[in-house]
């Protein structure tokens, strides 16, 4: 493996669900006398961009240029999310305000580095036709007006990506020979056909195939063949949690890249990190196995942080060389 690792600056279009991640962190010293629940005291509140916005943030910290296309509600939380994204020096020009929906907010309540509770406020209905047309119009303007090296579709089943939008984006990307990477969710899992990189996690694969998949190579190889017959991807990465990453071309090449042992603090955003790193290294021309190793290392670094994480380019390259 070549240790003279480098990444150039690429233009990456990220299309997908964005959300506001809110962290309420405090101390638990006693149980409530009113009910058997902990009392959280001395609370600190942090907010940060999540979902596809975290992918955009990772693309930026890895030294490339993110172009984020998404939808938020026309509400206070939508404005907070737009402000958070802008404060990280990422353009908000292609974030559409939708008066008919609320902005997705995930509130995580934490103490001593542990999650106590998560509260989700969200609207998961598919965006209306008017918003769909705005999304696709913006998409066409972006790819016609910029040199786009890669497109990332980041799906959280929050209503932005449906079969119509997914199919349109992939078709236009193929016409322009743009690399397409996908992190699917449950609803439109089998709509992502003919992409370059398909990156579900093991739970998503099991759910899509209605079969409990075990993280062993023989089972994963059979699964990869089934998925390839349905999706015709070029590269499949299945994240296996503590077991690492499984790579396959769906035919005759596959491997499990084990995870380097670390103390796992928080897995929030680790998948975003893996997808961001994998996309950039594929575009840079690295082999599928090298990409799997590098993105696996990055995911491990992300799990060592509290909160939705990003990995900086210099830190990742340092870890790659050291490993």
N, C-alpha and C positions, 0 to 999 in steps of 0.2 A: 504494500500500500504506500502511495506517495505521501510523504510527510511534508512536502512543500505545498501545503494547502493554501489556497487563496480564493477569495471571492471578489468578483467585480461588482459594480453597481448595476442592477437591473431594474427595469420598470415592471412592477407586478400589480395587476388589477385584481382586487379582492372583492368578490360579490357574495354577500351573505347576511345573515342575521347578526345585528349588533345589539348589545345590551349594556346596561349600567350595572357594574358589580359594586355592591356596597358591603363594607366590612364593619361590623360592630364588635369591637374587641374590648374585653374588660376582665375583671377578677370575680371569681366565684368563691365566696367565703362561707356561705350558709345556704340552707334550704328554706324556701318560703313556708311560713306557718299556715298559709291559706291553701296550699296544694303542694304535693311532693315534687316541686320543681326548683332548680337552682335560681338564685338571685344574682344577676349580673350588675356589678358596680364599677365605678370609675371608667366609664365607657369612652373609648376613642372611636371616631367614625372616619373611615377612609372610603373614597370612591375612585373607581378606575374604569376605563373602557374594557368591555369584555366581548366574547364571541368573535365575530369576524374583525371587530376593531382591535382585538388583541393580536390577531394574525397580522394585521396591518402594522401594529406596533413592533412586532417581532421582525417583520421585513425591514422596518426602519433601523432597528438596533443592530441588525445583521449587515447594514451598510448599503441596502438597496432603497428604491423609491416606491412606496406603496400608493396606490390610487384606490380609494375605498368607495364602493357603490353600495348604498344600503337605504333603509327606511327607518325612521323613528316616528313616534307619536308627536303630535303638535301640543306638547304638554311641558310642564316644568322639568320632569326627568329627561325628556328629550333634549331640552336645552342644556341641562347639566352634562348629558352625554356628549353633545356636540362640543361644549366647552372643554371637556376632558380630552377629547380627541385633538382639538385645536391646540391645547396647551402642550401636547406632545409633538407639535409641529407637523401634523398630518392634515392634509387638505380636507375640509368638510364640504367642498363645493358640490359633491355628488351624493350628499345625504338628503333624501327627500323627506319632507315633513308631511305626515298623513293625519288629517284631522279626525279620521274615523277610527283610529286605533290608539292604544296606549303604548308607551315605551316599555320594553321589557326591563325589569329590575330584579336582580337576584341579591337578596340580603343574607349574608352569612354572619351568624352570631357565634363568636369564638371566645374561648378562654384557655389560657396556658397552651396555645398552639393547637387546640382541639376544636372541631366543629361541634357546637351544641345544637344548632338549629339552622335551617335555611328556609327563607320565605321567598316565594316566586310571585311576582306581579307581572302578568303578561297577557297578550292577546295573540292567540295562535291561529286565528282564521287566516286564510290565504288573502293577500292584498287584493283590493278590487281591480277591475280592468283598467280604470284610469291610471292607477298607480303602476300597474304592470307596464303600460305603454310608456310612462315616464321613465321607468327603469330601463326598458329596452332602448328607448331613444337616447338616454344618457350613455348606455353601453356602446351603442353604435358610434356616437360622437367621440367617445374615449378611444376606441380601437382605430378609428379613422384618423384621429388627430394626434396620436402618440405612437411611438414605437413600443409596443407591449411585448415583453419577453415571456411572460407567463400570466395565466389566469388561475386564480384559486377560487373555487366554489366552496364556501364554508356554510354548511347547512345545520341548523339547530332546530328545525321543525317549528319555527316561529312565524311562518307565513310568507316569507319573501320568495323562496325558491319553490316553484312547482314544476310539473313536467313541461309546461309550455315555455317558461323562461329558461329552464335547464337545457332543453333541446335547442332552443334558438341560440343560446350562448355557445354551446359546444359546436354547433354547425358553423357559426361565423368564425370561431377560433380555428377550426380545421381548415376553412377556406384560406385563412391567413397564416397557417402553419404555426400557430401559437401553442405552446405547451400548456396543457390543462391538468390541474391537480384538484382532487375532490376529497373533502371530508364529509361523507354522507351521514344522514340520520335515518330514522325508521320509515317515514312516510313515502319518500320518493327514492328509496334505495336503488331500485332497478331502472330508474330513469337516466342514470349517469352512464350512458353507453359511449364506447370508443374514446375514452379519455386516456391520457398518458399515465397518470398516477391516481390510483384509487386507494384511499387510506381509511378504512373503517377500524373500529376496535372489535375485540372478540365478541363482546355482548351484542353489538349491532349486527355482526355476521350471523350469530346464532339466532337472533330474532328474525332477520330477513329470510333465513332458510327454515325457520321453525324447527330448529334442531340444535341440541346442546353440543357445541363444538369444543373439543378438548384441546389444550395448547400443546399438542404433540405433533411432530412433523408429518407422520402418516395421515392423521386426521385432517391436518391443515392442507396437505397436498391434494386430497380428494375434494376438499372444500374449494380450493383455488381453481381446480378444473371446472367445477360446477359454476362458480362465479364467472369464470372467463367465457364459458359457453353462453352465458346470459348477457354479459357486459362488454366483452371484447376489449378489455383494458390492455395497456402495454406493460404496466407494472402494478403489482398489488403489494401493499404493506398492510399487515394487520398488527396493530399494537396489542401486546399481550400483558400489559401491566408489568408486574415484577418479573415476568418471564422474558421480556424483551420485545423484539419486533420480528415478525415473520415476513420474509420476502418471497415473491414468486412472480414468474412471467405467465403463470397460468398453464404452462405446458411442461417444459423439461428442466427448468431451473428453479431451485427454491432453497431457502436456508433460514434457520432461526438464529438471530443475532441476540445473544443473552445480554441482559442488563448488568452494568457494573453495579455492584452492591453499594447502596447509599442509605442514609437515613431519610426516609420519606416524611416530609413535613406536610405537604399539601399537593394534591394531584391536579388542582384547578389550573386549566390552561396548558397542561403538558401536551395534549394532543395538538393544540395550536402551534406550539413550539416545534414539534416533530414535523408537522406539515410544512411550516415555513422553511425550516432548514432543508428538508428533503427537496422542496421545489427549487430552491436556489442552487443546491448542489447538482441537481439533475440538469438545470439550465446551463450550469458551468461546465458540464461535460463529464462529470464523474460517473464511475460505474455503479450499477444498482447496489452491489454489495457495499461499496464505499459509502454511498448515500445512506444505506441502512445503518451502518456503523455510526456515522456522524450524527444522524438525526436521533439515534438511540442515546448517544451521549448527551445531546442537547436536552432530550426529554428528561433524562436523569438529573441534569442541572436544574431544570424547572421544578422538579419535585422536591428539591431541597429548599424551596422558598415558600413563605406563607403568602397566599394570595395568587391571583392570576399573574403568571410569571412571563418575563421576557428573558432572552439570552442575548448578550452582547457579542458582537463578532469577535473581538479580541479574546474574550473569555472562552468562547467555543474553540477557537483555533489553538489557544493554549492547552485546552483539555484534550483536543485531538492529538496534538504533538506529544503530550505527556503520556497518553494512552498507547 
